[in-house]
Amino acid sequence: MNLSPQAGRGRNSHTFVVSPEHERLLQRFPAQTHLIMTLQDDLAPPLLAPDEPPPVIEANTDSTSPFLFTCDHYGRAIPRALGDLGVAAQDLTRHIAWDIGIAGVAERLAADMDVHLIAQRYSRLVIDCNRPFAAASSIPQISEATEIPGNGGLNANDVEARQRAIFAPYHARIAQVLDARKARRQPTILVSLHSFTPVYAGVARPWHIGTLYQHDNRLPPLLLESLRAEGDLVVGDNEPYAVSDTTDYTIPVHAERRGLINSGIEIRQDLIADESGQRQWAARLARIFRTIEERLHASRLLTA
Protein backbone atom coordinates (compact mmCIF):
# COMPACT_ATOMS: atom_id res chain seq x y z
CA MET A 1 0.00 0.00 0.00
CA ASN A 2 1.22 3.47 -0.81
CA LEU A 3 0.77 5.50 2.34
CA SER A 4 1.49 9.10 1.51
CA PRO A 5 1.57 12.44 3.34
CA GLN A 6 -1.57 14.51 3.16
CA ALA A 7 -1.81 15.93 -0.33
CA GLY A 8 -1.34 19.64 -0.68
CA ARG A 9 0.23 20.24 2.74
CA GLY A 10 3.78 21.36 3.36
CA ARG A 11 5.81 19.42 5.90
CA ASN A 12 5.68 22.23 8.43
CA SER A 13 2.50 23.95 7.34
CA HIS A 14 0.30 25.10 10.23
CA THR A 15 -2.66 26.29 8.18
CA PHE A 16 -5.73 24.07 8.50
CA VAL A 17 -9.37 24.49 7.62
CA VAL A 18 -11.56 24.05 10.69
CA SER A 19 -15.28 24.05 10.11
CA PRO A 20 -17.78 25.78 12.42
CA GLU A 21 -19.04 22.31 13.34
CA HIS A 22 -15.57 21.25 14.41
CA GLU A 23 -15.20 24.42 16.47
CA ARG A 24 -18.39 23.49 18.32
CA LEU A 25 -17.17 19.93 18.81
CA LEU A 26 -13.95 21.14 20.39
CA GLN A 27 -15.70 23.46 22.85
CA ARG A 28 -15.66 20.54 25.30
CA PHE A 29 -11.85 20.61 25.10
CA PRO A 30 -10.80 24.28 25.45
CA ALA A 31 -7.08 23.62 25.21
CA GLN A 32 -7.47 21.85 21.88
CA THR A 33 -9.83 24.54 20.60
CA HIS A 34 -7.34 27.27 21.43
CA LEU A 35 -4.56 25.36 19.74
CA ILE A 36 -6.43 24.60 16.53
CA MET A 37 -7.73 28.14 16.18
CA THR A 38 -4.27 29.69 16.65
CA LEU A 39 -2.31 27.42 14.33
CA GLN A 40 -1.56 30.28 11.96
CA ASP A 41 0.50 32.00 14.67
CA ASP A 42 3.96 30.83 13.63
CA LEU A 43 5.99 32.82 16.17
CA ALA A 44 7.20 29.66 17.86
CA PRO A 45 9.86 27.70 15.94
CA PRO A 46 8.52 24.45 14.43
CA LEU A 47 9.41 21.19 16.14
CA LEU A 48 9.85 19.31 12.87
CA ALA A 49 12.69 20.24 10.53
CA PRO A 50 11.82 20.77 6.83
CA ASP A 51 13.28 17.38 5.90
CA GLU A 52 11.32 15.45 8.53
CA PRO A 53 8.10 13.71 7.52
CA PRO A 54 4.72 15.18 8.46
CA PRO A 55 2.64 13.35 11.06
CA VAL A 56 -0.29 12.54 8.79
CA ILE A 57 -0.12 9.63 6.37
CA GLU A 58 -3.09 8.39 4.38
CA ALA A 59 -4.23 5.68 2.01
CA ASN A 60 -7.20 5.41 -0.34
CA THR A 61 -8.21 9.05 -0.05
CA ASP A 62 -10.76 8.67 -2.88
CA SER A 63 -12.53 5.75 -1.23
CA THR A 64 -16.33 5.65 -1.42
CA SER A 65 -16.62 3.11 1.41
CA PRO A 66 -18.69 4.16 4.43
CA PHE A 67 -15.81 3.03 6.65
CA LEU A 68 -13.10 5.44 7.77
CA PHE A 69 -10.14 3.97 9.64
CA THR A 70 -7.97 5.99 12.01
CA CYS A 71 -4.73 4.84 13.60
CA ASP A 72 -3.55 7.14 16.40
CA HIS A 73 -0.53 5.04 17.43
CA TYR A 74 0.59 3.79 14.00
CA GLY A 75 4.23 4.87 14.24
CA ARG A 76 7.08 5.40 16.69
CA ALA A 77 9.11 8.16 15.03
CA ILE A 78 10.60 10.86 17.25
CA PRO A 79 11.38 14.38 15.99
CA ARG A 80 15.10 14.88 15.59
CA ALA A 81 15.07 17.83 17.97
CA LEU A 82 13.93 15.56 20.83
CA GLY A 83 16.65 12.95 20.41
CA ASP A 84 15.59 9.68 22.00
CA LEU A 85 13.68 11.34 24.87
CA GLY A 86 16.25 9.78 27.19
CA VAL A 87 14.70 6.35 26.62
CA ALA A 88 16.72 3.22 25.91
CA ALA A 89 16.55 1.91 22.34
CA GLN A 90 14.90 -1.37 23.39
CA ASP A 91 12.15 0.53 25.19
CA LEU A 92 11.40 2.56 22.08
CA THR A 93 10.32 -0.67 20.35
CA ARG A 94 7.95 -1.66 23.17
CA HIS A 95 4.23 -1.03 23.44
CA ILE A 96 4.88 2.16 25.41
CA ALA A 97 6.09 3.84 22.21
CA TRP A 98 3.44 2.66 19.71
CA ASP A 99 0.75 0.07 19.05
CA ILE A 100 2.83 -2.90 17.94
CA GLY A 101 1.55 -4.61 14.79
CA ILE A 102 -1.40 -2.33 14.15
CA ALA A 103 0.28 -0.49 11.25
CA GLY A 104 0.50 -3.72 9.25
CA VAL A 105 -3.09 -4.67 10.05
CA ALA A 106 -4.36 -1.18 9.20
CA GLU A 107 -2.54 -1.06 5.87
CA ARG A 108 -3.71 -4.49 4.78
CA LEU A 109 -7.27 -3.99 6.00
CA ALA A 110 -7.59 -0.62 4.27
CA ALA A 111 -6.16 -2.05 1.05
CA ASP A 112 -8.42 -5.11 1.12
CA MET A 113 -11.56 -3.03 1.67
CA ASP A 114 -10.48 0.11 -0.21
CA VAL A 115 -11.12 2.21 2.90
CA HIS A 116 -9.69 5.66 3.61
CA LEU A 117 -7.05 5.29 6.33
CA ILE A 118 -5.70 8.26 8.31
CA ALA A 119 -2.69 7.38 10.46
CA GLN A 120 -0.18 9.19 12.64
CA ARG A 121 3.50 8.31 12.44
CA TYR A 122 5.06 9.86 15.58
CA SER A 123 5.47 8.02 18.87
CA ARG A 124 2.85 8.32 21.56
CA LEU A 125 5.74 9.15 23.90
CA VAL A 126 6.17 12.48 22.07
CA ILE A 127 2.46 13.24 22.35
CA ASP A 128 -0.43 10.80 22.52
CA CYS A 129 -2.87 11.62 19.75
CA ASN A 130 -5.68 9.78 21.52
CA ARG A 131 -5.54 11.77 24.75
CA PRO A 132 -7.04 15.13 25.73
CA PHE A 133 -4.32 17.60 26.66
CA ALA A 134 -5.47 17.56 30.30
CA ALA A 135 -4.70 13.85 30.63
CA ALA A 136 -1.42 13.00 32.36
CA SER A 137 -0.72 10.49 29.59
CA SER A 138 -0.89 13.17 26.88
CA ILE A 139 2.88 13.65 27.26
CA PRO A 140 3.73 10.94 29.80
CA GLN A 141 6.60 11.27 32.24
CA ILE A 142 6.22 7.58 33.10
CA SER A 143 4.74 4.94 30.81
CA GLU A 144 3.90 1.67 32.55
CA ALA A 145 7.03 1.54 34.75
CA THR A 146 9.43 3.28 32.35
CA GLU A 147 10.54 6.84 33.01
CA ILE A 148 10.57 9.21 30.02
CA PRO A 149 13.24 11.79 30.97
CA GLY A 150 12.70 13.90 27.85
CA ASN A 151 9.12 14.58 28.94
CA GLY A 152 10.06 16.02 32.32
CA GLY A 153 10.32 19.72 33.07
CA LEU A 154 8.63 20.90 29.88
CA ASN A 155 7.48 24.50 29.73
CA ALA A 156 4.35 25.75 27.96
CA ASN A 157 6.25 26.42 24.73
CA ASP A 158 7.70 22.91 24.70
CA VAL A 159 4.27 21.37 25.11
CA GLU A 160 2.66 23.60 22.51
CA ALA A 161 5.40 22.79 19.99
CA ARG A 162 4.42 19.12 20.16
CA GLN A 163 0.73 19.94 19.99
CA ARG A 164 1.27 22.14 16.94
CA ALA A 165 3.56 19.83 15.05
CA ILE A 166 1.85 16.47 15.59
CA PHE A 167 -1.49 16.48 17.37
CA ALA A 168 -3.10 19.42 15.58
CA PRO A 169 -2.34 18.41 11.96
CA TYR A 170 -3.56 14.86 12.57
CA HIS A 171 -6.87 15.82 14.11
CA ALA A 172 -7.43 18.74 11.77
CA ARG A 173 -7.08 16.32 8.87
CA ILE A 174 -9.60 13.88 10.35
CA ALA A 175 -12.06 16.74 10.88
CA GLN A 176 -11.48 18.02 7.36
CA VAL A 177 -12.18 14.57 5.88
CA LEU A 178 -15.33 14.15 7.96
CA ASP A 179 -16.58 17.59 6.92
CA ALA A 180 -16.02 16.69 3.26
CA ARG A 181 -17.79 13.36 3.62
CA LYS A 182 -20.77 15.07 5.21
CA ALA A 183 -20.86 17.70 2.48
CA ARG A 184 -21.06 15.03 -0.23
CA ARG A 185 -23.51 12.98 1.87
CA GLN A 186 -21.17 10.02 2.25
CA PRO A 187 -22.12 7.90 5.28
CA THR A 188 -19.34 7.29 7.79
CA ILE A 189 -18.52 4.38 10.08
CA LEU A 190 -15.47 5.45 12.06
CA VAL A 191 -13.26 2.65 13.36
CA SER A 192 -10.23 3.52 15.48
CA LEU A 193 -7.60 0.78 15.20
CA HIS A 194 -5.34 -0.08 18.15
CA SER A 195 -3.38 -2.93 19.69
CA PHE A 196 -2.65 -3.81 23.33
CA THR A 197 0.16 -5.53 25.18
CA PRO A 198 -0.51 -9.12 26.33
CA VAL A 199 0.82 -8.33 29.83
CA TYR A 200 0.49 -4.97 31.57
CA ALA A 201 2.00 -4.25 34.99
CA GLY A 202 2.52 -7.97 35.45
CA VAL A 203 -1.11 -8.89 34.73
CA ALA A 204 -1.87 -11.18 31.77
CA ARG A 205 -4.74 -10.18 29.51
CA PRO A 206 -6.80 -13.06 28.12
CA TRP A 207 -8.63 -11.30 25.31
CA HIS A 208 -7.63 -11.74 21.68
CA ILE A 209 -9.55 -8.65 20.61
CA GLY A 210 -11.81 -6.08 22.23
CA THR A 211 -14.33 -3.51 21.14
CA LEU A 212 -14.08 -0.06 22.73
CA TYR A 213 -17.01 2.33 22.86
CA GLN A 214 -18.90 4.82 24.99
CA HIS A 215 -22.30 5.88 23.64
CA ASP A 216 -22.74 4.21 20.25
CA ASN A 217 -25.15 1.26 20.35
CA ARG A 218 -25.07 0.41 16.64
CA LEU A 219 -21.63 -0.88 15.65
CA PRO A 220 -20.29 -2.31 18.95
CA PRO A 221 -23.10 -4.89 19.43
CA LEU A 222 -22.69 -6.07 15.84
CA LEU A 223 -18.94 -6.33 16.25
CA LEU A 224 -19.25 -8.25 19.50
CA GLU A 225 -21.77 -10.64 17.97
CA SER A 226 -19.66 -11.22 14.86
CA LEU A 227 -16.38 -11.68 16.71
CA ARG A 228 -17.90 -14.10 19.22
CA ALA A 229 -19.44 -16.07 16.37
CA GLU A 230 -15.92 -16.81 15.10
CA GLY A 231 -15.73 -19.46 17.82
CA ASP A 232 -11.99 -19.27 18.48
CA LEU A 233 -11.71 -15.84 20.10
CA VAL A 234 -11.85 -14.44 23.60
CA VAL A 235 -13.61 -11.14 22.92
CA GLY A 236 -13.51 -8.17 25.26
CA ASP A 237 -16.55 -5.95 25.70
CA ASN A 238 -14.90 -2.61 26.54
CA GLU A 239 -11.81 -4.62 27.46
CA PRO A 240 -8.95 -4.11 27.98
CA TYR A 241 -10.04 -0.46 27.90
CA ALA A 242 -13.23 1.57 27.65
CA VAL A 243 -13.71 4.90 25.86
CA SER A 244 -14.36 8.07 27.85
CA ASP A 245 -14.12 11.83 27.35
CA THR A 246 -11.34 12.07 29.92
CA THR A 247 -9.11 9.29 28.58
CA ASP A 248 -9.75 9.36 24.81
CA TYR A 249 -9.89 11.89 22.02
CA THR A 250 -10.51 10.42 18.56
CA ILE A 251 -13.83 8.68 19.20
CA PRO A 252 -15.36 11.24 21.62
CA VAL A 253 -14.49 14.26 19.49
CA HIS A 254 -14.66 13.03 15.90
CA ALA A 255 -17.28 10.28 16.11
CA GLU A 256 -19.56 10.81 19.08
CA ARG A 257 -19.95 14.57 18.78
CA ARG A 258 -20.98 14.08 15.17
CA GLY A 259 -23.31 11.18 15.91
CA LEU A 260 -21.32 8.78 13.74
CA ILE A 261 -21.49 5.01 13.94
CA ASN A 262 -18.22 4.09 15.62
CA SER A 263 -16.09 1.72 17.62
CA GLY A 264 -12.52 1.27 18.69
CA ILE A 265 -10.81 -2.05 18.15
CA GLU A 266 -7.92 -3.42 20.22
CA ILE A 267 -6.01 -6.50 19.00
CA ARG A 268 -3.54 -8.26 21.29
CA GLN A 269 -0.04 -7.51 20.11
CA ASP A 270 1.42 -11.01 20.21
CA LEU A 271 -1.17 -12.04 17.62
CA ILE A 272 -0.07 -9.39 15.10
CA ALA A 273 3.64 -9.08 15.82
CA ASP A 274 4.59 -10.57 12.43
CA GLU A 275 3.31 -10.25 8.87
CA SER A 276 1.49 -13.57 8.97
CA GLY A 277 -0.59 -12.52 11.95
CA GLN A 278 -1.24 -9.12 10.45
CA ARG A 279 -2.49 -10.67 7.21
CA GLN A 280 -4.73 -13.13 9.05
CA TRP A 281 -6.32 -10.47 11.24
CA ALA A 282 -6.80 -8.04 8.36
CA ALA A 283 -8.56 -10.75 6.35
CA ARG A 284 -10.74 -11.72 9.30
CA LEU A 285 -11.75 -8.14 10.04
CA ALA A 286 -12.39 -7.36 6.37
CA ARG A 287 -14.81 -10.28 6.17
CA ILE A 288 -16.56 -9.23 9.38
CA PHE A 289 -16.79 -5.56 8.42
CA ARG A 290 -18.29 -6.39 5.02
CA THR A 291 -21.02 -8.43 6.68
CA ILE A 292 -21.69 -5.66 9.20
CA GLU A 293 -21.91 -3.07 6.43
CA GLU A 294 -24.59 -5.17 4.74
CA ARG A 295 -26.52 -5.43 8.00
CA LEU A 296 -26.31 -1.69 8.63
CA HIS A 297 -27.59 -1.01 5.11
CA ALA A 298 -30.44 -3.47 5.62
CA SER A 299 -31.37 -1.78 8.88
CA ARG A 300 -31.29 1.65 7.20
CA LEU A 301 -28.79 2.86 9.78
CA LEU A 302 -26.25 4.11 7.23
CA THR A 303 -27.10 7.72 6.60
CA ALA A 304 -25.03 10.82 5.92
N, C-alpha and C positions, 0 to 999 in steps of 0.2 A: 504494500500500500504506500502511496506517495503522500506522506503527511507533510504539509507545507505551512509556512507562516501565513498569517492572515493576509489575504490579498489587499494590496493598496495601502498598507501601513508601513511606515518606516520603523526601523529597529528600536528607535528611542522616541518615537512619536508619542505625545501625551494628549493628543486631540481625539476625543471620542464623542460620538453622538449619543446622547442620553435622552430618551423620550420622556414626556411628562408622566406617562404611566410608570416608568422606572423610577423617576423622582419620588412619586408617591409610595412606591414599594419600599424604597430605601428610607422612608421617614421613620421606620421602626428601628433603624440603625444609624443614628445621627453621625457617627464618626465616618462611616462609609459614604454617606450622603455628602458630607463636607469634602471628602477626598475626591469623589467623582466629579463634583461640580467645580472643583478648583484645579483640575488637571492641566488647564492651559497656563497656569502660573509656573513657569519654568525657571524660577529664580534658583531653586536648589539644583545642584549638579546631579545628573542622572546616575543611577547605580550601575546600569549596564553600559559597557563601552560600545562604540559603534559596530565593532566586529563581533559582538556577542549576540547570540540568537534571541529573538523575542520570546516571551513566555507562551504565547498562543500558537498552537499548531492545530491544524484541521485536516479533515478528510471528507470527501464527498459533499462539498458545499452546495452542489446543485441537486441534492437528493430531494425526492418528492415523498419519501416515507414519512408517516406520522411520527416515527420515533426520532428522538434527538438524544444522543449519548454525550455525557460529560465525563471527564476524567480529571478530577482535581489533583490527584497525587500520581500522575502518569510518570513524571521524571524525577531525577535526583541531581540535576545540575546546580551548581552554586556560582553566583556571579564572581568574576575574577577578583573584584575589589574586596570580597569577604574571605578570600583564602579558603581554608577548610573549616572555618568556624571553630577551630581548635579541637576538632573531633578526629579521632583516629580513623584511618582509611577503612578498616574493616567495619567500623560502625556506620560509615556512610553508605555501605551496601545493605544494611539491615533495614527492617521494617520501619525504624524510627525516621528514616530519611525519605521513604517513598512507599508506595503500595506495590510490593514485589509481585511481578507476573501480570499485573493488570494491564500494562501497556500492550503486551502481546495479545491478550484476550480482546481488548478494545479494538485494536487494529483489525484483527481477523473477523470479529463480530460485525464491525462496521462495514468491512469489505464484503462479507457474505450477504448482508442484508441491504447494502447500498444505503446506509444511514449516515447522516451528518454527524461527525464526531468532533467535539471541541475539547482539546486536552491542554494541560499545563505542564511545562517541562522542568520547572525549577523545584528544588527540594522543599518539602514541607518544613524542614528545619530553618529555611530562610524566612518563609512566611507560609502559614497553612491557608490555602485558598478555600478551605471548607470550614473556616472558623470566623465568627464575628471578631472584630478587633478587640472587644472587651474581654474575650476569653483568654485565660492564661496561656493556653496552647496555641494562640495565634502566632507568637514568636517564642517558642518554648525555651526556658533556661534549663529545664531537665525534661528528657523524654524517656519514658519508662524509668530506668535507673541511671541513665547516661546523662552526664552534665554536658551542656552546650556552651562552652566558654564565650564563643563569639556572639552569643545572644545576651550576655550580661552587660549591665551598665549602659544600655543604649539610651541616647537622648531622643527628644521628639523628632529631630531632623533625621536621625538614623532610621527610626521606625517609619516615618513617612516616606523615606526613599525606597524602602522595600514595598510599601503599599502602592506607591506610584508606579514602580517599575514592573511589578509582577501581579499583585492582586487586582489592581484597577483595570489593566488592559484585558485580563482574562474575563472578569465579570462584566465589563462593558461590552465585550464581544458577545457573550452569551445573551445579554439583554438586547443587543442590536439584532441578533439572529431571531430571537423570539418576537421582537417587534415586527420584523419583516415577514415572518411566518403568519402572524396575526393579520397583517395588512393584506396579504394575498389569500387569506382564509384557508391556510394550511393547518389542519389539526396537529396537535403536538402531544406526544407521550414522552415525558422527560425521564430518562433513566440515568442515574448517577452511579458510575461503575467504580468499585473499590475492592481491595483485598485486605485480609486480616491475618495477623500472625497466629500460628497454631497454639503457641504458649505465650501468655502475657503475665508478667510478674509471678512466674512460677506456676500458674494455673493453666492446665490444658483445656482447650476449647473443642468440644465434640462436633460442632456443626461443620458440614461441608460448605454450606452456603446459607446466607440469611437475607431476608428482605428487611429494609429499613424504611420507616414511614412515620408520619405524624397524624395528618388529618385525612389523607386521601383514602377512600374506601372502595375504589374502583380497581386499580391495578394490583395493589398488594394481595387482596384475597385470591385473585386469579393466579398470581405468581406462586403463592403458597400452595394452592391446589395443584397446579401443574408440576411444581418441583417435587411435591410429596408423591405424586402419581408416578414419578420415575422409579420408585421402589428401592433404589440403592443409595438414597441420600438422607442424611440427618439435616433437616431444614430448620433454620432459626427464624422465629417470628419476632422481629425486632431484637434479634440476637446476631452477633455479639454486641451490637449497639442499637440504640433507638435515636430517631431524629428529634431535635428540639430547636427552638429559636435561640437558645443560649449556647448550644454546642455545635450547631451546624449553620451553614450559610447557603449553599447552592440550592437545596430543596426548599427551605423556608422562603427564601427571597425570590428565586426565579420560577419555582413551580407553584408553591402554595399560594403566594400572593396573587398569582395570575389565575388560579383555579385550574391548573393543568393536571391532567392525569399523570401520576408520578410514582416512582419508588427508587430507593437506593438498593444496590445489590452489593453484598460482601462475599467474596469467594476466599476460602482458606488458602493461604499462600503456598503451602507444601503441595497442593494439588495443581498449581499453575506455575511452578518454579522453572519448568522447562518447556520447550516448544511443543512437545507432544501433549502435555497437559493443557496448554493454552489452546491448541487446536481442538482438542476434545471438548473443552468447556465452551468455546466459541460456537462450535457446531450444535452442542446441546441447547445453549441459550437461543441461538438463531431459530431452531425448530420450535422451541417453546414460545418465543416472542411472535412468531408468525401465527401460531394457533391463537394466541391471546389477541392479536390484532383482528383476526377474523371474528372472534367472540365480541370484541368491543364494537366492531362494525354492526354485527347482528343485533346487538343491544341498543344501537343508535346512541352510543356514548361518545363516539368520536365526532366532535364538532370543533369548529374554529373558535 
